[in-house]
Amino acid sequence: MSVRSRETLERALQDMGLHCRVEAYDALAVVVPEVGERRLELHDIRRRAIELARTYGFSHLAVELREPEQPPDTRATLPRG
């Protein structure tokens, strides 16, 4: 396994032209696209993003979906148990 790096994955995704940030939760990388960013809907882009996540030490990649009118600091609800 490679060294896990949120910053490097974020930079690599931005170098692909994605307008996003990345959050890391252990081996899960969460891509948070800017409002209006739709390139992750493309199969080839998603596949490349997953490959990059694995390259930078993550086992899983998720995308946080946001509504256009949602304030930037609003987060998706995650169950706590």
ChimeraX commands (.cxc) that place a marker at each C-alpha (Angstrom):
marker #1 position 0.00,0.00,0.00 radius 0.5
marker #1 position 1.20,3.50,-0.74 radius 0.5
marker #1 position 1.30,6.28,1.81 radius 0.5
marker #1 position -2.14,7.82,2.26 radius 0.5
marker #1 position -2.18,11.47,1.24 radius 0.5
marker #1 position -5.33,13.57,1.13 radius 0.5
marker #1 position -3.45,16.60,-0.13 radius 0.5
marker #1 position -1.78,14.75,-2.99 radius 0.5
marker #1 position -5.06,13.15,-4.08 radius 0.5
marker #1 position -6.80,16.53,-3.98 radius 0.5
marker #1 position -4.05,18.08,-6.10 radius 0.5
marker #1 position -4.18,15.19,-8.60 radius 0.5
marker #1 position -7.96,15.51,-8.99 radius 0.5
marker #1 position -7.63,19.27,-9.46 radius 0.5
marker #1 position -4.91,18.65,-12.06 radius 0.5
marker #1 position -7.52,16.53,-13.91 radius 0.5
marker #1 position -9.65,19.67,-14.03 radius 0.5
marker #1 position -12.04,18.77,-11.21 radius 0.5
marker #1 position -13.09,21.66,-9.02 radius 0.5
marker #1 position -13.24,19.94,-5.66 radius 0.5
marker #1 position -11.68,19.36,-2.29 radius 0.5
marker #1 position -10.97,16.02,-0.61 radius 0.5
marker #1 position -11.65,14.97,2.96 radius 0.5
marker #1 position -10.12,11.82,4.44 radius 0.5
marker #1 position -11.66,9.44,6.96 radius 0.5
marker #1 position -9.15,6.64,7.48 radius 0.5
marker #1 position -9.07,4.74,4.16 radius 0.5
marker #1 position -12.10,6.59,2.76 radius 0.5
marker #1 position -11.55,9.65,0.57 radius 0.5
marker #1 position -14.58,11.91,0.14 radius 0.5
marker #1 position -14.57,14.19,-2.88 radius 0.5
marker #1 position -16.57,17.37,-2.28 radius 0.5
marker #1 position -17.12,18.99,-5.67 radius 0.5
marker #1 position -17.77,22.70,-6.00 radius 0.5
marker #1 position -21.39,23.55,-6.76 radius 0.5
marker #1 position -21.93,23.04,-10.48 radius 0.5
marker #1 position -19.01,20.63,-10.94 radius 0.5
marker #1 position -20.49,17.75,-12.96 radius 0.5
marker #1 position -17.47,15.99,-14.47 radius 0.5
marker #1 position -17.68,13.16,-11.91 radius 0.5
marker #1 position -20.86,12.07,-13.70 radius 0.5
marker #1 position -18.63,10.86,-16.55 radius 0.5
marker #1 position -17.63,7.20,-16.28 radius 0.5
marker #1 position -14.03,7.75,-17.41 radius 0.5
marker #1 position -13.53,10.59,-14.92 radius 0.5
marker #1 position -14.93,8.52,-12.04 radius 0.5
marker #1 position -12.76,5.54,-12.99 radius 0.5
marker #1 position -9.65,7.74,-13.09 radius 0.5
marker #1 position -10.56,9.35,-9.73 radius 0.5
marker #1 position -10.90,5.89,-8.15 radius 0.5
marker #1 position -7.53,4.84,-9.58 radius 0.5
marker #1 position -5.94,7.99,-8.16 radius 0.5
marker #1 position -7.51,7.36,-4.75 radius 0.5
marker #1 position -5.97,3.88,-4.70 radius 0.5
marker #1 position -2.64,5.26,-5.88 radius 0.5
marker #1 position -2.60,7.66,-2.92 radius 0.5
marker #1 position -3.47,5.01,-0.33 radius 0.5
marker #1 position -7.27,5.06,-0.12 radius 0.5
marker #1 position -9.39,1.93,-0.44 radius 0.5
marker #1 position -12.66,3.75,-1.14 radius 0.5
marker #1 position -13.78,6.96,-2.81 radius 0.5
marker #1 position -17.11,8.67,-2.19 radius 0.5
marker #1 position -18.63,11.81,-3.66 radius 0.5
marker #1 position -20.59,14.18,-1.43 radius 0.5
marker #1 position -23.54,15.52,-3.38 radius 0.5
marker #1 position -24.74,19.02,-2.64 radius 0.5
marker #1 position -27.68,21.08,-3.76 radius 0.5
marker #1 position -26.89,24.37,-5.57 radius 0.5
marker #1 position -28.69,26.43,-2.92 radius 0.5
marker #1 position -27.03,24.62,-0.01 radius 0.5
marker #1 position -24.66,26.85,1.99 radius 0.5
marker #1 position -20.99,25.85,1.54 radius 0.5
marker #1 position -20.53,24.87,5.19 radius 0.5
marker #1 position -23.56,22.53,5.27 radius 0.5
marker #1 position -22.57,18.89,5.55 radius 0.5
marker #1 position -24.25,15.66,4.50 radius 0.5
marker #1 position -25.89,13.88,7.40 radius 0.5
marker #1 position -23.99,10.81,8.55 radius 0.5
marker #1 position -25.55,8.34,11.00 radius 0.5
marker #1 position -23.74,8.05,14.30 radius 0.5
marker #1 position -23.93,4.80,16.16 radius 0.5
marker link #1:1,2 radius 0.2
marker link #1:2,3 radius 0.2
marker link #1:3,4 radius 0.2
marker link #1:4,5 radius 0.2
marker link #1:5,6 radius 0.2
marker link #1:6,7 radius 0.2
marker link #1:7,8 radius 0.2
marker link #1:8,9 radius 0.2
marker link #1:9,10 radius 0.2
marker link #1:10,11 radius 0.2
marker link #1:11,12 radius 0.2
marker link #1:12,13 radius 0.2
marker link #1:13,14 radius 0.2
marker link #1:14,15 radius 0.2
marker link #1:15,16 radius 0.2
marker link #1:16,17 radius 0.2
marker link #1:17,18 radius 0.2
marker link #1:18,19 radius 0.2
marker link #1:19,20 radius 0.2
marker link #1:20,21 radius 0.2
marker link #1:21,22 radius 0.2
marker link #1:22,23 radius 0.2
marker link #1:23,24 radius 0.2
marker link #1:24,25 radius 0.2
marker link #1:25,26 radius 0.2
marker link #1:26,27 radius 0.2
marker link #1:27,28 radius 0.2
marker link #1:28,29 radius 0.2
marker link #1:29,30 radius 0.2
marker link #1:30,31 radius 0.2
marker link #1:31,32 radius 0.2
marker link #1:32,33 radius 0.2
marker link #1:33,34 radius 0.2
marker link #1:34,35 radius 0.2
marker link #1:35,36 radius 0.2
marker link #1:36,37 radius 0.2
marker link #1:37,38 radius 0.2
marker link #1:38,39 radius 0.2
marker link #1:39,40 radius 0.2
marker link #1:40,41 radius 0.2
marker link #1:41,42 radius 0.2
marker link #1:42,43 radius 0.2
marker link #1:43,44 radius 0.2
marker link #1:44,45 radius 0.2
marker link #1:45,46 radius 0.2
marker link #1:46,47 radius 0.2
marker link #1:47,48 radius 0.2
marker link #1:48,49 radius 0.2
marker link #1:49,50 radius 0.2
marker link #1:50,51 radius 0.2
marker link #1:51,52 radius 0.2
marker link #1:52,53 radius 0.2
marker link #1:53,54 radius 0.2
marker link #1:54,55 radius 0.2
marker link #1:55,56 radius 0.2
marker link #1:56,57 radius 0.2
marker link #1:57,58 radius 0.2
marker link #1:58,59 radius 0.2
marker link #1:59,60 radius 0.2
marker link #1:60,61 radius 0.2
marker link #1:61,62 radius 0.2
marker link #1:62,63 radius 0.2
marker link #1:63,64 radius 0.2
marker link #1:64,65 radius 0.2
marker link #1:65,66 radius 0.2
marker link #1:66,67 radius 0.2
marker link #1:67,68 radius 0.2
marker link #1:68,69 radius 0.2
marker link #1:69,70 radius 0.2
marker link #1:70,71 radius 0.2
marker link #1:71,72 radius 0.2
marker link #1:72,73 radius 0.2
marker link #1:73,74 radius 0.2
marker link #1:74,75 radius 0.2
marker link #1:75,76 radius 0.2
marker link #1:76,77 radius 0.2
marker link #1:77,78 radius 0.2
marker link #1:78,79 radius 0.2
marker link #1:79,80 radius 0.2
marker link #1:80,81 radius 0.2
view
